[in-house]
Amino acid sequence: MPQLDRDLESLSSDLVIAAGRLVRALSRRTGADVPAATLRLMAQVDELGPVTVGALAAADRCSQPTASAAVQALVDRGWAVKRPNPADARSTLVELTDEGAAALAGTRRRNGEIVAARLRRHPEVDLEALASAVALFDHLLQDTEPEGNL
């Protein structure tokens, strides 16, 4: 394997580790009011919605009963609604309510503020490079297989 490929694989592995650590660190800082699993589910609904519980379970790699209970908790909190699925009368579609979307946006904003505060402590941070990295991640995440896998 050429050196560039090994370097790319090593950097990619480091990136996955760092991204995971960042998400866990943010969840420890902001997770007191809303559990990380709830935020992850809300983010999935935001990204995929309106979406069936089965599709949410597949996206989150959990059982359908687990996803159904989590969705019901969102509904009970007023953060999501279930509507009849016009394509399949046996299922429902889940989507965030305005209150749920606002709660998710608030958490995302707070997470952004935490990261921005850390970045401000490092004057060597290149905002252009950071913007390019974010654009690259967005592109990678849009370039998925039909099953939703990277």
N, CA, C and O atoms as a GROMACS GRO file, in nm:
protein
  600
    1MET      N    1   0.085  -0.118   0.000
    1MET     CA    2   0.000   0.000   0.000
    1MET      C    3   0.089   0.124   0.000
    1MET      O    4   0.180   0.134   0.082
    2PRO      N    5   0.065   0.218  -0.091
    2PRO     CA    6   0.147   0.340  -0.094
    2PRO      C    7   0.136   0.418   0.037
    2PRO      O    8   0.036   0.409   0.108
    3GLN      N    9   0.242   0.495   0.068
    3GLN     CA   10   0.248   0.570   0.193
    3GLN      C   11   0.131   0.666   0.208
    3GLN      O   12   0.076   0.680   0.317
    4LEU      N   13   0.091   0.731   0.099
    4LEU     CA   14  -0.020   0.826   0.106
    4LEU      C   15  -0.147   0.757   0.154
    4LEU      O   16  -0.221   0.813   0.235
    5ASP      N   17  -0.174   0.634   0.102
    5ASP     CA   18  -0.293   0.561   0.145
    5ASP      C   19  -0.286   0.527   0.293
    5ASP      O   20  -0.386   0.538   0.364
    6ARG      N   21  -0.167   0.485   0.341
    6ARG     CA   22  -0.151   0.454   0.484
    6ARG      C   23  -0.173   0.580   0.566
    6ARG      O   24  -0.238   0.576   0.670
    7ASP      N   25  -0.119   0.692   0.520
    7ASP     CA   26  -0.138   0.818   0.592
    7ASP      C   27  -0.285   0.858   0.593
    7ASP      O   28  -0.336   0.903   0.695
    8LEU      N   29  -0.352   0.841   0.480
    8LEU     CA   30  -0.493   0.875   0.471
    8LEU      C   31  -0.575   0.787   0.565
    8LEU      O   32  -0.663   0.837   0.635
    9GLU      N   33  -0.546   0.657   0.568
    9GLU     CA   34  -0.617   0.567   0.657
    9GLU      C   35  -0.590   0.601   0.803
    9GLU      O   36  -0.682   0.599   0.886
   10SER      N   37  -0.467   0.631   0.836
   10SER     CA   38  -0.431   0.666   0.973
   10SER      C   39  -0.499   0.796   1.016
   10SER      O   40  -0.555   0.805   1.125
   11LEU      N   41  -0.494   0.898   0.929
   11LEU     CA   42  -0.560   1.024   0.960
   11LEU      C   43  -0.712   1.007   0.970
   11LEU      O   44  -0.777   1.067   1.056
   12SER      N   45  -0.767   0.925   0.883
   12SER     CA   46  -0.911   0.900   0.887
   12SER      C   47  -0.950   0.833   1.017
   12SER      O   48  -1.052   0.867   1.077
   13SER      N   49  -0.870   0.737   1.062
   13SER     CA   50  -0.895   0.672   1.190
   13SER      C   51  -0.886   0.772   1.304
   13SER      O   52  -0.970   0.773   1.394
   14ASP      N   53  -0.783   0.856   1.300
   14ASP     CA   54  -0.768   0.959   1.404
   14ASP      C   55  -0.888   1.054   1.403
   14ASP      O   56  -0.934   1.097   1.509
   15LEU      N   57  -0.937   1.086   1.285
   15LEU     CA   58  -1.054   1.174   1.273
   15LEU      C   59  -1.177   1.112   1.339
   15LEU      O   60  -1.249   1.180   1.412
   16VAL      N   61  -1.201   0.985   1.313
   16VAL     CA   62  -1.317   0.917   1.372
   16VAL      C   63  -1.304   0.915   1.525
   16VAL      O   64  -1.402   0.939   1.596
   17ILE      N   65  -1.186   0.887   1.575
   17ILE     CA   66  -1.163   0.886   1.720
   17ILE      C   67  -1.186   1.025   1.778
   17ILE      O   68  -1.255   1.040   1.880
   18ALA      N   69  -1.130   1.128   1.714
   18ALA     CA   70  -1.146   1.265   1.765
   18ALA      C   71  -1.292   1.310   1.759
   18ALA      O   72  -1.340   1.376   1.852
   19ALA      N   73  -1.362   1.274   1.652
   19ALA     CA   74  -1.504   1.313   1.640
   19ALA      C   75  -1.585   1.247   1.751
   19ALA      O   76  -1.672   1.311   1.811
   20GLY      N   77  -1.559   1.121   1.777
   20GLY     CA   78  -1.629   1.051   1.884
   20GLY      C   79  -1.601   1.114   2.019
   20GLY      O   80  -1.692   1.132   2.100
   21ARG      N   81  -1.475   1.148   2.044
   21ARG     CA   82  -1.438   1.212   2.171
   21ARG      C   83  -1.507   1.348   2.185
   21ARG      O   84  -1.553   1.384   2.293
   22LEU      N   85  -1.513   1.423   2.075
   22LEU     CA   86  -1.578   1.554   2.077
   22LEU      C   87  -1.727   1.540   2.110
   22LEU      O   88  -1.779   1.613   2.194
   23VAL      N   89  -1.793   1.446   2.045
   23VAL     CA   90  -1.936   1.426   2.070
   23VAL      C   91  -1.959   1.385   2.216
   23VAL      O   92  -2.051   1.436   2.280
   24ARG      N   93  -1.876   1.294   2.268
   24ARG     CA   94  -1.892   1.252   2.407
   24ARG      C   95  -1.865   1.367   2.503
   24ARG      O   96  -1.936   1.382   2.602
   25ALA      N   97  -1.763   1.447   2.475
   25ALA     CA   98  -1.732   1.562   2.562
   25ALA      C   99  -1.846   1.663   2.561
   25ALA      O  100  -1.884   1.715   2.666
   26LEU      N  101  -1.902   1.690   2.445
   26LEU     CA  102  -2.015   1.783   2.437
   26LEU      C  103  -2.136   1.727   2.510
   26LEU      O  104  -2.208   1.801   2.577
   27SER      N  105  -2.158   1.598   2.497
   27SER     CA  106  -2.273   1.537   2.562
   27SER      C  107  -2.258   1.545   2.714
   27SER      O  108  -2.358   1.560   2.785
   28ARG      N  109  -2.136   1.536   2.765
   28ARG     CA  110  -2.115   1.551   2.910
   28ARG      C  111  -2.141   1.694   2.954
   28ARG      O  112  -2.188   1.717   3.066
   29ARG      N  113  -2.112   1.791   2.867
   29ARG     CA  114  -2.132   1.933   2.902
   29ARG      C  115  -2.277   1.978   2.889
   29ARG      O  116  -2.321   2.064   2.965
   30THR      N  117  -2.351   1.921   2.795
   30THR     CA  118  -2.486   1.970   2.768
   30THR      C  119  -2.593   1.866   2.795
   30THR      O  120  -2.712   1.895   2.779
   31GLY      N  121  -2.555   1.747   2.836
   31GLY     CA  122  -2.650   1.636   2.845
   31GLY      C  123  -2.733   1.629   2.970
   31GLY      O  124  -2.812   1.535   2.984
   32ALA      N  125  -2.719   1.722   3.063
   32ALA     CA  126  -2.793   1.712   3.188
   32ALA      C  127  -2.944   1.724   3.168
   32ALA      O  128  -3.020   1.652   3.232
   33ASP      N  129  -2.987   1.813   3.080
   33ASP     CA  130  -3.130   1.833   3.062
   33ASP      C  131  -3.191   1.739   2.958
   33ASP      O  132  -3.308   1.703   2.970
   34VAL      N  133  -3.114   1.700   2.858
   34VAL     CA  134  -3.164   1.610   2.754
   34VAL      C  135  -3.058   1.501   2.732
   34VAL      O  136  -2.945   1.531   2.696
   35PRO      N  137  -3.095   1.374   2.753
   35PRO     CA  138  -2.998   1.266   2.732
   35PRO      C  139  -2.945   1.261   2.589
   35PRO      O  140  -3.014   1.299   2.494
   36ALA      N  141  -2.821   1.215   2.576
   36ALA     CA  142  -2.757   1.207   2.444
   36ALA      C  143  -2.839   1.121   2.348
   36ALA      O  144  -2.850   1.154   2.230
   37ALA      N  145  -2.896   1.012   2.396
   37ALA     CA  146  -2.974   0.924   2.308
   37ALA      C  147  -3.098   0.998   2.254
   37ALA      O  148  -3.137   0.978   2.139
   38THR      N  149  -3.157   1.083   2.336
   38THR     CA  150  -3.273   1.161   2.292
   38THR      C  151  -3.232   1.261   2.186
   38THR      O  152  -3.301   1.277   2.085
   39LEU      N  153  -3.120   1.328   2.209
   39LEU     CA  154  -3.071   1.424   2.109
   39LEU      C  155  -3.035   1.354   1.978
   39LEU      O  156  -3.061   1.406   1.870
   40ARG      N  157  -2.976   1.235   1.989
   40ARG     CA  158  -2.940   1.160   1.868
   40ARG      C  159  -3.065   1.123   1.790
   40ARG      O  160  -3.068   1.134   1.668
   41LEU      N  161  -3.170   1.080   1.862
   41LEU     CA  162  -3.296   1.047   1.795
   41LEU      C  163  -3.357   1.170   1.730
   41LEU      O  164  -3.404   1.164   1.616
   42MET      N  165  -3.357   1.282   1.802
   42MET     CA  166  -3.412   1.405   1.745
   42MET      C  167  -3.335   1.447   1.621
   42MET      O  168  -3.394   1.492   1.522
   43ALA      N  169  -3.204   1.432   1.625
   43ALA     CA  170  -3.122   1.466   1.508
   43ALA      C  171  -3.155   1.375   1.390
   43ALA      O  172  -3.158   1.420   1.276
   44GLN      N  173  -3.179   1.247   1.418
   44GLN     CA  174  -3.217   1.153   1.312
   44GLN      C  175  -3.351   1.193   1.251
   44GLN      O  176  -3.367   1.193   1.129
   45VAL      N  177  -3.448   1.227   1.336
   45VAL     CA  178  -3.579   1.269   1.285
   45VAL      C  179  -3.563   1.396   1.202
   45VAL      O  180  -3.624   1.410   1.096
   46ASP      N  181  -3.481   1.489   1.251
   46ASP     CA  182  -3.457   1.614   1.178
   46ASP      C  183  -3.395   1.586   1.042
   46ASP      O  184  -3.433   1.648   0.942
   47GLU      N  185  -3.300   1.495   1.039
   47GLU     CA  186  -3.229   1.464   0.914
   47GLU      C  187  -3.315   1.382   0.818
   47GLU      O  188  -3.313   1.407   0.697
   48LEU      N  189  -3.390   1.285   0.870
   48LEU     CA  190  -3.462   1.191   0.784
   48LEU      C  191  -3.610   1.222   0.768
   48LEU      O  192  -3.673   1.178   0.672
   49GLY      N  193  -3.667   1.298   0.861
   49GLY     CA  194  -3.811   1.313   0.875
   49GLY      C  195  -3.881   1.378   0.759
   49GLY      O  196  -3.819   1.443   0.674
   50PRO      N  197  -4.013   1.358   0.756
   50PRO     CA  198  -4.093   1.262   0.830
   50PRO      C  199  -4.046   1.119   0.801
   50PRO      O  200  -4.018   1.083   0.687
   51VAL      N  201  -4.037   1.039   0.907
   51VAL     CA  202  -3.972   0.909   0.897
   51VAL      C  203  -4.050   0.806   0.980
   51VAL      O  204  -4.110   0.840   1.081
   52THR      N  205  -4.047   0.681   0.935
   52THR     CA  206  -4.113   0.575   1.011
   52THR      C  207  -4.026   0.535   1.130
   52THR      O  208  -3.905   0.559   1.131
   53VAL      N  209  -4.089   0.474   1.228
   53VAL     CA  210  -4.015   0.424   1.344
   53VAL      C  211  -3.916   0.316   1.299
   53VAL      O  212  -3.804   0.310   1.349
   54GLY      N  213  -3.957   0.234   1.205
   54GLY     CA  214  -3.867   0.130   1.154
   54GLY      C  215  -3.742   0.188   1.091
   54GLY      O  216  -3.633   0.136   1.111
   55ALA      N  217  -3.758   0.296   1.014
   55ALA     CA  218  -3.641   0.360   0.952
   55ALA      C  219  -3.553   0.424   1.058
   55ALA      O  220  -3.431   0.422   1.045
   56LEU      N  221  -3.613   0.480   1.164
   56LEU     CA  222  -3.535   0.536   1.274
   56LEU      C  223  -3.456   0.426   1.345
   56LEU      O  224  -3.339   0.444   1.377
   57ALA      N  225  -3.522   0.312   1.368
   57ALA     CA  226  -3.454   0.200   1.433
   57ALA      C  227  -3.335   0.154   1.350
   57ALA      O  228  -3.227   0.128   1.403
   58ALA      N  229  -3.354   0.145   1.220
   58ALA     CA  230  -3.245   0.103   1.132
   58ALA      C  231  -3.132   0.205   1.133
   58ALA      O  232  -3.014   0.169   1.138
   59ALA      N  233  -3.167   0.334   1.128
   59ALA     CA  234  -3.065   0.439   1.126
   59ALA      C  235  -2.986   0.443   1.256
   59ALA      O  236  -2.867   0.474   1.256
   60ASP      N  237  -3.052   0.412   1.368
   60ASP     CA  238  -2.986   0.418   1.498
   60ASP      C  239  -2.934   0.282   1.542
   60ASP      O  240  -2.874   0.268   1.648
   61ARG      N  241  -2.957   0.180   1.458
   61ARG     CA  242  -2.912   0.044   1.486
   61ARG      C  243  -2.963  -0.006   1.620
   61ARG      O  244  -2.887  -0.059   1.702
   62CYS      N  245  -3.094   0.011   1.641
   62CYS     CA  246  -3.158  -0.041   1.761
   62CYS      C  247  -3.283  -0.118   1.718
   62CYS      O  248  -3.320  -0.116   1.601
   63SER      N  249  -3.346  -0.184   1.813
   63SER     CA  250  -3.468  -0.258   1.780
   63SER      C  251  -3.583  -0.161   1.757
   63SER      O  252  -3.582  -0.048   1.804
   64GLN      N  253  -3.683  -0.210   1.684
   64GLN     CA  254  -3.799  -0.125   1.660
   64GLN      C  255  -3.873  -0.094   1.791
   64GLN      O  256  -3.918   0.020   1.807
   65PRO      N  257  -3.888  -0.188   1.885
   65PRO     CA  258  -3.952  -0.152   2.012
   65PRO      C  259  -3.875  -0.044   2.089
   65PRO      O  260  -3.935   0.042   2.153
   66THR      N  261  -3.743  -0.049   2.084
   66THR     CA  262  -3.662   0.054   2.150
   66THR      C  263  -3.686   0.190   2.085
   66THR      O  264  -3.705   0.290   2.154
   67ALA      N  265  -3.684   0.192   1.952
   67ALA     CA  266  -3.708   0.318   1.880
   67ALA      C  267  -3.850   0.368   1.906
   67ALA      O  268  -3.871   0.488   1.923
   68SER      N  269  -3.946   0.277   1.909
   68SER     CA  270  -4.085   0.315   1.933
   68SER      C  271  -4.102   0.378   2.071
   68SER      O  272  -4.173   0.477   2.085
   69ALA      N  273  -4.038   0.321   2.172
   69ALA     CA  274  -4.046   0.378   2.307
   69ALA      C  275  -3.979   0.515   2.312
   69ALA      O  276  -4.030   0.607   2.377
   70ALA      N  277  -3.866   0.529   2.244
   70ALA     CA  278  -3.796   0.658   2.243
   70ALA      C  279  -3.880   0.764   2.170
   70ALA      O  280  -3.886   0.879   2.214
   71VAL      N  281  -3.943   0.726   2.060
   71VAL     CA  282  -4.029   0.819   1.988
   71VAL      C  283  -4.147   0.859   2.076
   71VAL      O  284  -4.184   0.976   2.081
   72GLN      N  285  -4.205   0.762   2.146
   72GLN     CA  286  -4.318   0.794   2.233
   72GLN      C  287  -4.277   0.892   2.342
   72GLN      O  288  -4.355   0.979   2.380
   73ALA      N  289  -4.154   0.879   2.393
   73ALA     CA  290  -4.104   0.974   2.493
   73ALA      C  291  -4.095   1.115   2.433
   73ALA      O  292  -4.126   1.213   2.501
   74LEU      N  293  -4.053   1.125   2.305
   74LEU     CA  294  -4.049   1.256   2.239
   74LEU      C  295  -4.190   1.312   2.223
   74LEU      O  296  -4.214   1.431   2.245
   75VAL      N  297  -4.283   1.226   2.185
   75VAL     CA  298  -4.422   1.269   2.167
   75VAL      C  299  -4.478   1.317   2.301
   75VAL      O  300  -4.542   1.422   2.308
   76ASP      N  301  -4.452   1.240   2.408
   76ASP     CA  302  -4.503   1.277   2.540
   76ASP      C  303  -4.446   1.410   2.588
   76ASP      O  304  -4.511   1.484   2.662
   77ARG      N  305  -4.325   1.439   2.546
   77ARG     CA  306  -4.260   1.565   2.584
   77ARG      C  307  -4.304   1.681   2.495
   77ARG      O  308  -4.272   1.797   2.523
   78GLY      N  309  -4.376   1.651   2.389
   78GLY     CA  310  -4.421   1.754   2.297
   78GLY      C  311  -4.319   1.790   2.191
   78GLY      O  312  -4.332   1.892   2.124
   79TRP      N  313  -4.217   1.707   2.175
   79TRP     CA  314  -4.109   1.736   2.080
   79TRP      C  315  -4.127   1.667   1.945
   79TRP      O  316  -4.054   1.697   1.851
   80ALA      N  317  -4.222   1.576   1.936
   80ALA     CA  318  -4.246   1.507   1.808
   80ALA      C  319  -4.394   1.474   1.798
   80ALA      O  320  -4.466   1.469   1.898
   81VAL      N  321  -4.438   1.452   1.676
   81VAL     CA  322  -4.574   1.405   1.650
   81VAL      C  323  -4.565   1.284   1.559
   81VAL      O  324  -4.471   1.269   1.480
   82LYS      N  325  -4.666   1.197   1.572
   82LYS     CA  326  -4.679   1.083   1.482
   82LYS      C  327  -4.803   1.107   1.398
   82LYS      O  328  -4.911   1.136   1.451
   83ARG      N  329  -4.788   1.095   1.268
   83ARG     CA  330  -4.900   1.114   1.175
   83ARG      C  331  -4.917   0.986   1.093
   83ARG      O  332  -4.822   0.909   1.076
   84PRO      N  333  -5.037   0.963   1.043
   84PRO     CA  334  -5.058   0.845   0.958
   84PRO      C  335  -4.964   0.849   0.837
   84PRO      O  336  -4.938   0.955   0.779
   85ASN      N  337  -4.914   0.734   0.800
   85ASN     CA  338  -4.827   0.722   0.684
   85ASN      C  339  -4.914   0.700   0.561
   85ASN      O  340  -4.978   0.596   0.550
   86PRO      N  341  -4.919   0.797   0.469
   86PRO     CA  342  -5.006   0.780   0.351
   86PRO      C  343  -4.964   0.664   0.261
   86PRO      O  344  -5.044   0.615   0.182
   87ALA      N  345  -4.838   0.620   0.273
   87ALA     CA  346  -4.791   0.511   0.188
   87ALA      C  347  -4.816   0.374   0.252
   87ALA      O  348  -4.810   0.272   0.183
   88ASP      N  349  -4.846   0.370   0.384
   88ASP     CA  350  -4.865   0.243   0.453
   88ASP      C  351  -4.952   0.267   0.576
   88ASP      O  352  -4.905   0.321   0.676
   89ALA      N  353  -5.076   0.227   0.568
   89ALA     CA  354  -5.171   0.254   0.676
   89ALA      C  355  -5.134   0.185   0.807
   89ALA      O  356  -5.187   0.220   0.912
   90ARG      N  357  -5.042   0.086   0.802
   90ARG     CA  358  -5.002   0.016   0.923
   90ARG      C  359  -4.896   0.091   1.003
   90ARG      O  360  -4.866   0.053   1.116
   91SER      N  361  -4.840   0.197   0.946
   91SER     CA  362  -4.732   0.268   1.015
   91SER      C  363  -4.762   0.417   1.025
   91SER      O  364  -4.856   0.469   0.965
   92THR      N  365  -4.678   0.482   1.103
   92THR     CA  366  -4.690   0.627   1.119
   92THR      C  367  -4.560   0.692   1.078
   92THR      O  368  -4.455   0.627   1.072
   93LEU      N  369  -4.568   0.821   1.052
   93LEU     CA  370  -4.450   0.901   1.024
   93LEU      C  371  -4.423   0.991   1.144
   93LEU      O  372  -4.516   1.049   1.200
   94VAL      N  373  -4.299   1.002   1.181
   94VAL     CA  374  -4.259   1.083   1.295
   94VAL      C  375  -4.192   1.209   1.242
   94VAL      O  376  -4.112   1.204   1.149
   95GLU      N  377  -4.228   1.322   1.302
   95GLU     CA  378  -4.158   1.446   1.271
   95GLU      C  379  -4.151   1.531   1.396
   95GLU      O  380  -4.232   1.517   1.488
   96LEU      N  381  -4.052   1.620   1.399
   96LEU     CA  382  -4.036   1.709   1.513
   96LEU      C  383  -4.143   1.816   1.512
   96LEU      O  384  -4.185   1.864   1.406
   97THR      N  385  -4.187   1.854   1.630
   97THR     CA  386  -4.274   1.970   1.643
   97THR      C  387  -4.186   2.095   1.642
   97THR      O  388  -4.063   2.085   1.645
   98ASP      N  389  -4.248   2.211   1.637
   98ASP     CA  390  -4.170   2.335   1.644
   98ASP      C  391  -4.091   2.340   1.775
   98ASP      O  392  -3.977   2.385   1.778
   99GLU      N  393  -4.153   2.293   1.884
   99GLU     CA  394  -4.085   2.292   2.014
   99GLU      C  395  -3.966   2.195   2.012
   99GLU      O  396  -3.860   2.226   2.067
  100GLY      N  397  -3.984   2.079   1.950
  100GLY     CA  398  -3.875   1.983   1.939
  100GLY      C  399  -3.761   2.036   1.854
  100GLY      O  400  -3.644   2.022   1.888
  101ALA      N  401  -3.796   2.099   1.742
  101ALA     CA  402  -3.693   2.157   1.654
  101ALA      C  403  -3.618   2.268   1.727
  101ALA      O  404  -3.497   2.282   1.711
  102ALA      N  405  -3.689   2.346   1.807
  102ALA     CA  406  -3.624   2.454   1.884
  102ALA      C  407  -3.533   2.397   1.991
  102ALA      O  408  -3.424   2.450   2.015
  103ALA      N  409  -3.575   2.288   2.058
  103ALA     CA  410  -3.491   2.225   2.160
  103ALA      C  411  -3.363   2.170   2.096
  103ALA      O  412  -3.254   2.185   2.152
  104LEU      N  413  -3.376   2.107   1.981
  104LEU     CA  414  -3.259   2.054   1.911
  104LEU      C  415  -3.168   2.167   1.865
  104LEU      O  416  -3.046   2.160   1.881
  105ALA      N  417  -3.227   2.270   1.809
  105ALA     CA  418  -3.147   2.385   1.763
  105ALA      C  419  -3.074   2.451   1.881
  105ALA      O  420  -2.960   2.494   1.867
  106GLY      N  421  -3.141   2.460   1.996
  106GLY     CA  422  -3.077   2.518   2.114
  106GLY      C  423  -2.957   2.438   2.159
  106GLY      O  424  -2.853   2.495   2.193
  107THR      N  425  -2.970   2.306   2.160
  107THR     CA  426  -2.857   2.221   2.198
  107THR      C  427  -2.744   2.234   2.097
  107THR      O  428  -2.627   2.243   2.134
  108ARG      N  429  -2.778   2.236   1.970
  108ARG     CA  430  -2.675   2.252   1.866
  108ARG      C  431  -2.605   2.386   1.881
  108ARG      O  432  -2.483   2.395   1.864
  109ARG      N  433  -2.682   2.491   1.911
  109ARG     CA  434  -2.622   2.623   1.931
  109ARG      C  435  -2.527   2.622   2.051
  109ARG      O  436  -2.416   2.674   2.043
  110ARG      N  437  -2.572   2.563   2.164
  110ARG     CA  438  -2.486   2.556   2.282
  110ARG      C  439  -2.360   2.475   2.254
  110ARG      O  440  -2.251   2.512   2.298
  111ASN      N  441  -2.374   2.366   2.182
  111ASN     CA  442  -2.256   2.286   2.144
  111ASN      C  443  -2.160   2.370   2.060
  111ASN      O  444  -2.038   2.366   2.080
  112GLY      N  445  -2.216   2.445   1.965
  112GLY     CA  446  -2.132   2.532   1.882
  112GLY      C  447  -2.061   2.637   1.964
  112GLY      O  448  -1.945   2.669   1.939
  113GLU      N  449  -2.130   2.692   2.063
  113GLU     CA  450  -2.068   2.793   2.150
  113GLU      C  451  -1.953   2.734   2.230
  113GLU      O  452  -1.850   2.798   2.249
  114ILE      N  453  -1.970   2.610   2.278
  114ILE     CA  454  -1.864   2.543   2.355
  114ILE      C  455  -1.742   2.521   2.267
  114ILE      O  456  -1.629   2.549   2.308
  115VAL      N  457  -1.764   2.470   2.146
  115VAL     CA  458  -1.651   2.445   2.055
  115VAL      C  459  -1.586   2.576   2.015
  115VAL      O  460  -1.463   2.586   2.011
  116ALA      N  461  -1.666   2.678   1.985
  116ALA     CA  462  -1.610   2.809   1.946
  116ALA      C  463  -1.525   2.867   2.058
  116ALA      O  464  -1.420   2.925   2.031
  117ALA      N  465  -1.570   2.853   2.182
  117ALA     CA  466  -1.490   2.904   2.295
  117ALA      C  467  -1.356   2.834   2.303
  117ALA      O  468  -1.254   2.897   2.332
  118ARG      N  469  -1.354   2.703   2.279
  118ARG     CA  470  -1.227   2.628   2.280
  118ARG      C  471  -1.139   2.673   2.164
  118ARG      O  472  -1.018   2.690   2.180
  119LEU      N  473  -1.199   2.692   2.047
  119LEU     CA  474  -1.121   2.733   1.930
  119LEU      C  475  -1.062   2.873   1.948
  119LEU      O  476  -0.951   2.900   1.903
  120ARG      N  477  -1.136   2.961   2.014
  120ARG     CA  478  -1.087   3.098   2.036
  120ARG      C  479  -0.960   3.100   2.121
  120ARG      O  480  -0.882   3.195   2.112
  121ARG      N  481  -0.941   2.998   2.202
  121ARG     CA  482  -0.820   2.992   2.286
  121ARG      C  483  -0.697   2.952   2.206
  121ARG      O  484  -0.586   2.951   2.260
  122HIS      N  485  -0.716   2.920   2.080
  122HIS     CA  486  -0.604   2.879   1.994
  122HIS      C  487  -0.595   2.973   1.875
  122HIS      O  488  -0.660   2.950   1.773
  123PRO      N  489  -0.515   3.079   1.887
  123PRO     CA  490  -0.509   3.179   1.779
  123PRO      C  491  -0.457   3.123   1.647
  123PRO      O  492  -0.476   3.184   1.541
  124GLU      N  493  -0.393   3.006   1.651
  124GLU     CA  494  -0.340   2.949   1.527
  124GLU      C  495  -0.448   2.882   1.443
  124GLU      O  496  -0.420   2.836   1.332
  125VAL      N  497  -0.571   2.875   1.494
  125VAL     CA  498  -0.680   2.812   1.418
  125VAL      C  499  -0.705   2.894   1.291
  125VAL      O  500  -0.725   3.016   1.296
  126ASP      N  501  -0.705   2.824   1.179
  126ASP     CA  502  -0.728   2.885   1.048
  126ASP      C  503  -0.875   2.867   1.013
  126ASP      O  504  -0.919   2.756   0.983
  127LEU      N  505  -0.952   2.976   1.016
  127LEU     CA  506  -1.096   2.965   0.991
  127LEU      C  507  -1.127   2.916   0.850
  127LEU      O  508  -1.226   2.846   0.829
  128GLU      N  509  -1.044   2.952   0.754
  128GLU     CA  510  -1.066   2.903   0.617
  128GLU      C  511  -1.049   2.752   0.611
  128GLU      O  512  -1.128   2.682   0.548
  129ALA      N  513  -0.945   2.701   0.677
  129ALA     CA  514  -0.921   2.557   0.679
  129ALA      C  515  -1.034   2.486   0.753
  129ALA      O  516  -1.078   2.378   0.712
  130LEU      N  517  -1.081   2.546   0.861
  130LEU     CA  518  -1.192   2.488   0.937
  130LEU      C  519  -1.319   2.484   0.851
  130LEU      O  520  -1.390   2.383   0.849
  131ALA      N  521  -1.347   2.592   0.781
  131ALA     CA  522  -1.464   2.596   0.693
  131ALA      C  523  -1.452   2.492   0.583
  131ALA      O  524  -1.552   2.428   0.547
  132SER      N  525  -1.332   2.473   0.530
  132SER     CA  526  -1.311   2.371   0.427
  132SER      C  527  -1.333   2.231   0.484
  132SER      O  528  -1.390   2.145   0.417
  133ALA      N  529  -1.287   2.208   0.607
  133ALA     CA  530  -1.305   2.078   0.670
  133ALA      C  531  -1.454   2.049   0.694
  133ALA      O  532  -1.500   1.938   0.669
  134VAL      N  533  -1.527   2.148   0.740
  134VAL     CA  534  -1.671   2.130   0.762
  134VAL      C  535  -1.740   2.100   0.629
  134VAL      O  536  -1.826   2.011   0.622
  135ALA      N  537  -1.704   2.172   0.525
  135ALA     CA  538  -1.764   2.147   0.393
  135ALA      C  539  -1.731   2.005   0.345
  135ALA      O  540  -1.816   1.938   0.286
  136LEU      N  541  -1.609   1.960   0.370
  136LEU     CA  542  -1.569   1.825   0.331
  136LEU      C  543  -1.652   1.721   0.406
  136LEU      O  544  -1.698   1.624   0.346
  137PHE      N  545  -1.671   1.740   0.537
  137PHE     CA  546  -1.753   1.646   0.614
  137PHE      C  547  -1.895   1.643   0.563
  137PHE      O  548  -1.954   1.536   0.546
  138ASP      N  549  -1.951   1.759   0.538
  138ASP     CA  550  -2.087   1.764   0.483
  138ASP      C  551  -2.095   1.686   0.352
  138ASP      O  552  -2.190   1.610   0.330
  139HIS      N  553  -1.996   1.704   0.267
  139HIS     CA  554  -1.993   1.633   0.139
  139HIS      C  555  -1.983   1.482   0.161
  139HIS      O  556  -2.054   1.405   0.096
  140LEU      N  557  -1.895   1.439   0.251
  140LEU     CA  558  -1.879   1.296   0.279
  140LEU      C  559  -2.009   1.236   0.331
  140LEU      O  560  -2.045   1.123   0.295
  141LEU      N  561  -2.080   1.310   0.414
  141LEU     CA  562  -2.203   1.257   0.473
  141LEU      C  563  -2.319   1.257   0.374
  141LEU      O  564  -2.414   1.182   0.392
  142GLN      N  565  -2.313   1.341   0.271
  142GLN     CA  566  -2.416   1.339   0.168
  142GLN      C  567  -2.388   1.231   0.065
  142GLN      O  568  -2.480   1.186  -0.004
  143ASP      N  569  -2.265   1.188   0.055
  143ASP     CA  570  -2.223   1.089  -0.043
  143ASP      C  571  -2.233   0.950   0.020
  143ASP      O  572  -2.131   0.885   0.045
  144THR      N  573  -2.358   0.905   0.046
  144THR     CA  574  -2.378   0.776   0.114
  144THR      C  575  -2.435   0.673   0.020
  144THR      O  576  -2.488   0.705  -0.087
  145GLU      N  577  -2.423   0.550   0.061
  145GLU     CA  578  -2.484   0.438  -0.011
  145GLU      C  579  -2.636   0.447   0.009
  145GLU      O  580  -2.682   0.517   0.099
  146PRO      N  581  -2.712   0.378  -0.072
  146PRO     CA  582  -2.859   0.381  -0.057
  146PRO      C  583  -2.906   0.340   0.082
  146PRO      O  584  -3.009   0.390   0.129
  147GLU      N  585  -2.834   0.250   0.150
  147GLU     CA  586  -2.874   0.206   0.283
  147GLU      C  587  -2.840   0.309   0.389
  147GLU      O  588  -2.871   0.288   0.506
  148GLY      N  589  -2.778   0.422   0.351
  148GLY     CA  590  -2.746   0.525   0.448
  148GLY      C  591  -2.611   0.505   0.514
  148GLY      O  592  -2.580   0.572   0.613
  149ASN      N  593  -2.530   0.415   0.461
  149ASN     CA  594  -2.398   0.391   0.519
  149ASN      C  595  -2.293   0.474   0.448
  149ASN      O  596  -2.306   0.505   0.330
  150LEU      N  597  -2.188   0.509   0.522
  150LEU     CA  598  -2.078   0.583   0.461
  150LEU      C  599  -2.008   0.502   0.356
  150LEU      O  600  -1.913   0.549   0.295
   0.00000   0.00000   0.00000
